[in-house]
Structures are given as C-alpha cells and as structure tokens.
C-alpha cells in the first residue's frame, strides 16, 4: 500500500521521473461515475436508475 501511495503521489506532483497528471480523478469519483470493467456497468448508477422514478413521481 505504501508503494502504491508513493506512485500515485509521484504522478500527481510529477516527481521521481514520473509525468505529472493534472486534474486526475478516479473513475468512481467522476460525474457521472464510470466503471473500470466491462462486466456490466457501475452498481450505484444502476441502482439509481431503478429508484429514480420514485423521486420524480408527484
């Protein structure tokens, strides 16, 4: 875990011969959220699609 944190920090700040990456976010933090795999979507988005009509009903 310590090595992973160091690698991510290096990319964010452009240190230790790593190319700096600006405005990076994990896919799950973006809006709308994205999945890392092709196995069937993003679970939270799928659940929202199912309950959204309940919030839109009058």
N, CA, C and O atoms as a GROMACS GRO file, in nm:
protein
  232
    1UNK      N    1   0.082  -0.117   0.000
    1UNK     CA    2   0.000   0.000   0.000
    1UNK      C    3   0.087   0.125   0.000
    1UNK      O    4   0.056   0.223  -0.068
    2UNK      N    5   0.195   0.122   0.074
    2UNK     CA    6   0.283   0.237   0.082
    2UNK      C    7   0.343   0.268  -0.055
    2UNK      O    8   0.355   0.384  -0.093
    3UNK      N    9   0.379   0.164  -0.130
    3UNK     CA   10   0.436   0.183  -0.264
    3UNK      C   11   0.332   0.241  -0.358
    3UNK      O   12   0.364   0.328  -0.439
    4UNK      N   13   0.208   0.194  -0.349
    4UNK     CA   14   0.102   0.247  -0.434
    4UNK      C   15   0.077   0.394  -0.405
    4UNK      O   16   0.062   0.474  -0.498
    5UNK      N   17   0.072   0.431  -0.278
    5UNK     CA   18   0.053   0.572  -0.242
    5UNK      C   19   0.166   0.658  -0.296
    5UNK      O   20   0.143   0.768  -0.348
    6UNK      N   21   0.289   0.609  -0.285
    6UNK     CA   22   0.404   0.684  -0.334
    6UNK      C   23   0.397   0.702  -0.484
    6UNK      O   24   0.426   0.810  -0.535
    7UNK      N   25   0.359   0.598  -0.557
    7UNK     CA   26   0.349   0.606  -0.702
    7UNK      C   27   0.241   0.706  -0.744
    7UNK      O   28   0.264   0.787  -0.834
    8UNK      N   29   0.127   0.702  -0.680
    8UNK     CA   30   0.020   0.797  -0.712
    8UNK      C   31   0.065   0.939  -0.682
    8UNK      O   32   0.042   1.030  -0.763
    9UNK      N   33   0.129   0.960  -0.569
    9UNK     CA   34   0.179   1.092  -0.532
    9UNK      C   35   0.281   1.142  -0.635
    9UNK      O   36   0.281   1.260  -0.671
   10UNK      N   37   0.367   1.053  -0.681
   10UNK     CA   38   0.467   1.090  -0.782
   10UNK      C   39   0.400   1.138  -0.911
   10UNK      O   40   0.444   1.237  -0.970
   11UNK      N   41   0.297   1.070  -0.955
   11UNK     CA   42   0.227   1.111  -1.077
   11UNK      C   43   0.153   1.244  -1.056
   11UNK      O   44   0.152   1.327  -1.147
   12UNK      N   45   0.093   1.264  -0.940
   12UNK     CA   46   0.018   1.386  -0.915
   12UNK      C   47   0.109   1.509  -0.907
   12UNK      O   48   0.068   1.619  -0.946
   13UNK      N   49   0.232   1.491  -0.858
   13UNK     CA   50   0.324   1.603  -0.842
   13UNK      C   51   0.438   1.604  -0.944
   13UNK      O   52   0.517   1.697  -0.947
   14UNK      N   53   0.446   1.500  -1.028
   14UNK     CA   54   0.550   1.495  -1.130
   14UNK      C   55   0.688   1.473  -1.072
   14UNK      O   56   0.784   1.535  -1.118
   15UNK      N   57   0.700   1.389  -0.975
   15UNK     CA   58   0.828   1.363  -0.909
   15UNK      C   59   0.880   1.225  -0.944
   15UNK      O   60   0.807   1.141  -0.997
   16UNK      N   61   1.010   1.202  -0.914
   16UNK     CA   62   1.076   1.072  -0.935
   16UNK      C   63   1.060   1.022  -1.078
   16UNK      O   64   1.027   0.906  -1.101
   17UNK      N   65   1.085   1.110  -1.172
   17UNK     CA   66   1.080   1.082  -1.317
   17UNK      C   67   0.944   1.031  -1.365
   17UNK      O   68   0.935   0.958  -1.463
   18UNK      N   69   0.838   1.071  -1.297
   18UNK     CA   70   0.701   1.038  -1.340
   18UNK      C   71   0.639   1.162  -1.404
   18UNK      O   72   0.660   1.274  -1.358
   19UNK      N   73   0.564   1.142  -1.511
   19UNK     CA   74   0.497   1.252  -1.579
   19UNK      C   75   0.381   1.304  -1.494
   19UNK      O   76   0.300   1.225  -1.446
   20UNK      N   77   0.374   1.437  -1.475
   20UNK     CA   78   0.269   1.496  -1.394
   20UNK      C   79   0.135   1.485  -1.464
   20UNK      O   80   0.124   1.510  -1.584
   21UNK      N   81   0.032   1.447  -1.389
   21UNK     CA   82  -0.102   1.432  -1.442
   21UNK      C   83  -0.191   1.534  -1.371
   21UNK      O   84  -0.208   1.527  -1.249
   22UNK      N   85  -0.249   1.628  -1.447
   22UNK     CA   86  -0.334   1.731  -1.388
   22UNK      C   87  -0.481   1.688  -1.389
   22UNK      O   88  -0.526   1.617  -1.479
   23UNK      N   89  -0.553   1.733  -1.289
   23UNK     CA   90  -0.698   1.714  -1.279
   23UNK      C   91  -0.740   1.568  -1.291
   23UNK      O   92  -0.840   1.538  -1.357
   24UNK      N   93  -0.666   1.478  -1.230
   24UNK     CA   94  -0.700   1.337  -1.234
   24UNK      C   95  -0.795   1.302  -1.122
   24UNK      O   96  -0.779   1.348  -1.009
   25UNK      N   97  -0.895   1.221  -1.153
   25UNK     CA   98  -0.987   1.167  -1.054
   25UNK      C   99  -1.007   1.019  -1.081
   25UNK      O  100  -1.005   0.976  -1.196
   26UNK      N  101  -1.026   0.940  -0.977
   26UNK     CA  102  -1.064   0.802  -1.001
   26UNK      C  103  -1.197   0.798  -1.074
   26UNK      O  104  -1.280   0.888  -1.056
   27UNK      N  105  -1.219   0.697  -1.155
   27UNK     CA  106  -1.343   0.689  -1.233
   27UNK      C  107  -1.467   0.689  -1.146
   27UNK      O  108  -1.570   0.744  -1.186
   28UNK      N  109  -1.460   0.629  -1.029
   28UNK     CA  110  -1.578   0.620  -0.944
   28UNK      C  111  -1.612   0.754  -0.880
   28UNK      O  112  -1.722   0.770  -0.827
   29UNK      N  113  -1.521   0.854  -0.885
   29UNK     CA  114  -1.549   0.985  -0.828
   29UNK      C  115  -1.598   1.085  -0.932
   29UNK      O  116  -1.643   1.194  -0.897
   30UNK      N  117  -1.590   1.050  -1.060
   30UNK     CA  118  -1.635   1.140  -1.166
   30UNK      C  119  -1.787   1.146  -1.168
   30UNK      O  120  -1.854   1.062  -1.109
   31UNK      N  121  -1.839   1.246  -1.236
   31UNK     CA  122  -1.984   1.253  -1.256
   31UNK      C  123  -2.013   1.262  -1.403
   31UNK      O  124  -1.966   1.355  -1.469
   32UNK      N  125  -2.087   1.172  -1.458
   32UNK     CA  126  -2.140   1.052  -1.393
   32UNK      C  127  -2.028   0.952  -1.368
   32UNK      O  128  -1.928   0.950  -1.440
   33UNK      N  129  -2.047   0.869  -1.268
   33UNK     CA  130  -1.947   0.770  -1.230
   33UNK      C  131  -1.923   0.671  -1.344
   33UNK      O  132  -2.015   0.639  -1.419
   34UNK      N  133  -1.799   0.624  -1.354
   34UNK     CA  134  -1.763   0.528  -1.458
   34UNK      C  135  -1.712   0.399  -1.394
   34UNK      O  136  -1.668   0.399  -1.279
   35UNK      N  137  -1.718   0.292  -1.469
   35UNK     CA  138  -1.672   0.162  -1.422
   35UNK      C  139  -1.532   0.134  -1.476
   35UNK      O  140  -1.494   0.186  -1.581
   36UNK      N  141  -1.457   0.052  -1.405
   36UNK     CA  142  -1.324   0.012  -1.450
   36UNK      C  143  -1.330  -0.114  -1.537
   36UNK      O  144  -1.234  -0.146  -1.606
   37UNK      N  145  -1.441  -0.184  -1.534
   37UNK     CA  146  -1.453  -0.308  -1.610
   37UNK      C  147  -1.571  -0.301  -1.707
   37UNK      O  148  -1.650  -0.207  -1.702
   38UNK      N  149  -1.580  -0.399  -1.793
   38UNK     CA  150  -1.691  -0.406  -1.889
   38UNK      C  151  -1.794  -0.509  -1.846
   38UNK      O  152  -1.877  -0.550  -1.927
   39UNK      N  153  -1.791  -0.552  -1.722
   39UNK     CA  154  -1.877  -0.661  -1.679
   39UNK      C  155  -2.020  -0.622  -1.648
   39UNK      O  156  -2.098  -0.706  -1.604
   40UNK      N  157  -2.058  -0.496  -1.669
   40UNK     CA  158  -2.198  -0.467  -1.650
   40UNK      C  159  -2.230  -0.336  -1.582
   40UNK      O  160  -2.327  -0.331  -1.506
   41UNK      N  161  -2.157  -0.235  -1.605
   41UNK     CA  162  -2.196  -0.105  -1.553
   41UNK      C  163  -2.146  -0.075  -1.413
   41UNK      O  164  -2.071  -0.153  -1.353
   42UNK      N  165  -2.189   0.037  -1.364
   42UNK     CA  166  -2.149   0.085  -1.232
   42UNK      C  167  -2.265   0.064  -1.137
   42UNK      O  168  -2.374   0.116  -1.161
   43UNK      N  169  -2.245  -0.008  -1.034
   43UNK     CA  170  -2.354  -0.052  -0.948
   43UNK      C  171  -2.439   0.064  -0.893
   43UNK      O  172  -2.562   0.056  -0.894
   44UNK      N  173  -2.374   0.170  -0.845
   44UNK     CA  174  -2.450   0.283  -0.790
   44UNK      C  175  -2.539   0.346  -0.896
   44UNK      O  176  -2.654   0.379  -0.868
   45UNK      N  177  -2.486   0.364  -1.017
   45UNK     CA  178  -2.566   0.421  -1.125
   45UNK      C  179  -2.682   0.329  -1.161
   45UNK      O  180  -2.793   0.376  -1.188
   46UNK      N  181  -2.657   0.200  -1.162
   46UNK     CA  182  -2.764   0.104  -1.191
   46UNK      C  183  -2.874   0.111  -1.085
   46UNK      O  184  -2.992   0.106  -1.118
   47UNK      N  185  -2.836   0.123  -0.959
   47UNK     CA  186  -2.934   0.132  -0.852
   47UNK      C  187  -3.013   0.262  -0.861
   47UNK      O  188  -3.134   0.263  -0.838
   48UNK      N  189  -2.946   0.371  -0.895
   48UNK     CA  190  -3.015   0.499  -0.909
   48UNK      C  191  -3.120   0.493  -1.020
   48UNK      O  192  -3.230   0.545  -1.004
   49UNK      N  193  -3.086   0.430  -1.132
   49UNK     CA  194  -3.180   0.418  -1.243
   49UNK      C  195  -3.306   0.345  -1.198
   49UNK      O  196  -3.415   0.373  -1.247
   50UNK      N  197  -3.291   0.252  -1.106
   50UNK     CA  198  -3.406   0.175  -1.058
   50UNK      C  199  -3.496   0.256  -0.965
   50UNK      O  200  -3.618   0.239  -0.969
   51UNK      N  201  -3.439   0.343  -0.881
   51UNK     CA  202  -3.520   0.417  -0.783
   51UNK      C  203  -3.552   0.560  -0.827
   51UNK      O  204  -3.634   0.626  -0.762
   52UNK      N  205  -3.492   0.608  -0.932
   52UNK     CA  206  -3.514   0.745  -0.978
   52UNK      C  207  -3.662   0.778  -1.000
   52UNK      O  208  -3.706   0.885  -0.959
   53UNK      N  209  -3.740   0.689  -1.062
   53UNK     CA  210  -3.883   0.720  -1.081
   53UNK      C  211  -3.956   0.750  -0.950
   53UNK      O  212  -4.053   0.826  -0.950
   54UNK      N  213  -3.912   0.693  -0.840
   54UNK     CA  214  -3.976   0.718  -0.711
   54UNK      C  215  -3.956   0.863  -0.667
   54UNK      O  216  -4.041   0.920  -0.598
   55UNK      N  217  -3.844   0.923  -0.706
   55UNK     CA  218  -3.816   1.062  -0.669
   55UNK      C  219  -3.883   1.160  -0.765
   55UNK      O  220  -3.906   1.275  -0.728
   56UNK      N  221  -3.913   1.117  -0.884
   56UNK     CA  222  -3.972   1.204  -0.984
   56UNK      C  223  -4.124   1.202  -0.981
   56UNK      O  224  -4.189   1.288  -1.040
   57UNK      N  225  -4.181   1.106  -0.913
   57UNK     CA  226  -4.328   1.094  -0.907
   57UNK      C  227  -4.386   1.209  -0.826
   57UNK      O  228  -4.326   1.255  -0.729
   58UNK      N  229  -4.502   1.252  -0.865
   58UNK     CA  230  -4.570   1.362  -0.792
   58UNK      C  231  -4.690   1.313  -0.721
   58UNK      O  232  -4.759   1.390  -0.654
   0.00000   0.00000   0.00000
